[in-house]
Amino acid sequence: MDIVNFLFRWAHLLFGITWIGMLYYFNFVQTEYFKEADPAALPDAKAKLAPRALWWFRWGAMFTFVTGVILLGGVQHLSLMNDFIVLGALLGTFMFLNVWLIIWPNQKIVLGLAEGDAKAAAPKAGLASRTNTLFSAPMAFCMLASPHLGYSADYLVSANGGGLGLIAAVLLAVLLQANAMFGKMGPIASIRGVIHMSLALTAVFFLLLLFL
């Protein structure tokens, strides 16, 4: 069974690289290019490039999520659950839902693949995508911290009973996700802003788990 577990972990990492790589491509490369591109080049890029990139993006998200659920199911006892698993899985789930329920449906409208108001759809997709970028650094931190830090007594859910730090971190994640659905870009509107805020959020989550 160890080799099966390892293969699922490898697949989870591989799909995750694909997903987050495409997320960064959209936020750091394609979006900025579309702002500056020659208007004559945009229709071809939207018709051929963007849909292909979105295919890899959404299915990378799907298989990252599926393999993650399978791996999480392997944690059969509460004694094996730690704060980082809980928080990382929550962030990953929010990111997956943002892809399939907000970003992809609205991007189809923006690209003319589905009917709807493109002017209203673009900001919705953009905010959810920026929020996923915001979540990406702390999610990756939790993924790595879970096996390397999470099994000390300080972070085991069974040992601290779902401590105040974890509760505070989960509530903060929920509030940020609510903003992704109903709020505004704020400081994550720019590339520099979302990178800085993502790193800051990672630090905040870690400090909450460390000290509360």
N, C-alpha and C positions, 0 to 999 in steps of 0.2 A: 504493500500500500504506500510505502514511502516514495517509490518512483512515480506512482500516480499523482500523489500530492505535489511532488516536485514539478511534474509536467503541467499541472494546472496552474501552479505558481508562475512557471515560465510563460505559459500562454497568457495569463493575466497581465504580466509585465509587457509582453510583446504587443498585445492589443492596446494596453494603456499607452505605450510609446506612440503607437499610430494615432490614437485619439488625441492625446495632449499635443503631439506634434502638429496635427492639423488645426487644433484650437489656436496654437501660437501662430501658425501660418495665417489664419484668418484675421487674428487681432493685430498682429505686428507687421504683416506683409500685404495681404490682399486688400484689406480695408483701406490702408493708406494709399495703395496703388490706385484703387478706384477713385479716390479723391483727386488724384493728380493726372489720371490717364487722359489721353487724347479721346475726346468724345466719340471719334470714329472707331476706336478700339474697344470701347466698352460693350457694345452689343455682342461681339464675338466672344469676349471673355465671359460674359454672363450666360451666354448660350452653351459654351463648350467647357470652359475651365471651371467655373464655380459649381455647376451641378456634379461634375466628376469629383471635385474636392469634397463636396458635401456628402457624397456617397461614402467615401473612406472615413469621413468624420463621424457620421451617424452610426455606421456599422462597427467602427472601432469602439465607439461608446457602448453599443449593444453587447459586444462580446467581452469587453472589459467588465461590464456589469454582471453578465451571466457567469463568467468564471469567478468573479468576486463573490457572488452569492453562493456558488458551489464551495469555494474555499471557506467562507464564513460558516456554512453548514457543517464543515469539518470540526469547528470549535463546539464540541458537543456538551461540554460541561461549563457551567458558570465560572468555575475556578480558572479556566483558560481565557476568559474574556478580560481584556484590559481597556483602559480609557482610550488608548490610541486606536484600537480596533473599532470601538464604538463611534468615535468622532470621525475617523477616516471613512468608515462605511457610510455614515450620514452625509458627509460632504460629497462622496462619490455618487450616492443615490440622488442627491439634489442636482448634481451636474448631469447625470444621465437623464433625469426627468426634464431638465431644461433643454437638453438637445432634442428630445423626441416630442415634447409637448409645447415648446415655445420657439426654439430656434428654427428647427426644420419646417414646421407649418408656416411660420412667417417668412422664412427665406423662400419658400415655394412661391409665395405671393409676390415678393420683391423681384424674383427672377422671371415672373410671368408663367410659372408652371401650374399655378392655381389662381382662381379668381379671388379678388379682394382688394382692399385699399392698401396699395404699396407704401404710401406715405405714412400710414399708421402702423403697418407691419414692420417697417425697417427699424424704428426705434425699439420696438419690443424685442426683436431678434438681437439687436445690438446690445441692449442692457443685459439680457440673459447670457450672451456670449462673454461680455465683460465680467459678469459675476462669476462665470465658470473659470475665467482667467484668474480672478481674485481668489477663488477657492483652490486653484491648482497647486500652489506652493504648500499650503498647510495640509492638503490631502496627501501630497507626496511625502511630506514630513511624517505624517501619521503612519503611512504605509511602511516607511523605513524604521520609524521609532517602535512600532508594535513588536517586532521580534527582537530588537536590540535594547530597548529600554522598558518595554511594556510589561515584562514578566517579573519585575521587582515588585515587592509587596506594596510599594507606594502607588502603583498604577493598576493593580488587579481590582476588577470591579467587585469580586467577592470579598476582598480584603477591606476596601474602603466603602463598600455599600453604595457605589455610585455617588462619589463624593461631590462636594459643593463645586469644585473646580470643573468637573465634567458637566454638571448641570448648567453652570454658567456658560461654558463653551457651547453646549448644545443650544441654549437659548439665543446666544449671539449668532450662531449659524442660522437658526430659524428666522431671526430678524433680518439678516442679510438676504436670505432667500425670499422673504416677503418683499423686500425692496426690489429684488430681481423681477418680481411679478407685477408690482404696483407702484414702484418708486421711480427714482431718477438716477442718472449716472453719477452725479457728484464728482468726487475726486478720482474716480476710476475712468473718467471720460478719455483721458490721454493715455498713451502707452507708458510714459514715465510714471504717471499717477497710479495706474493699475499694478505695475511692477512693484512700486514702493509700498502700496497698500497691501499687496499680497504677502510680501515679506513681513510687513508689520503685523498683519493678521496672524501669520505663523507664530511670531514671537508672542503675541497676546494669548493665543491658544495654549502655547507651551507654558507660559507663566501662570495661566489659570490652573492648569493641571499640576504644575509644580508646587504652587504655594497655597491653593485652596483645598 
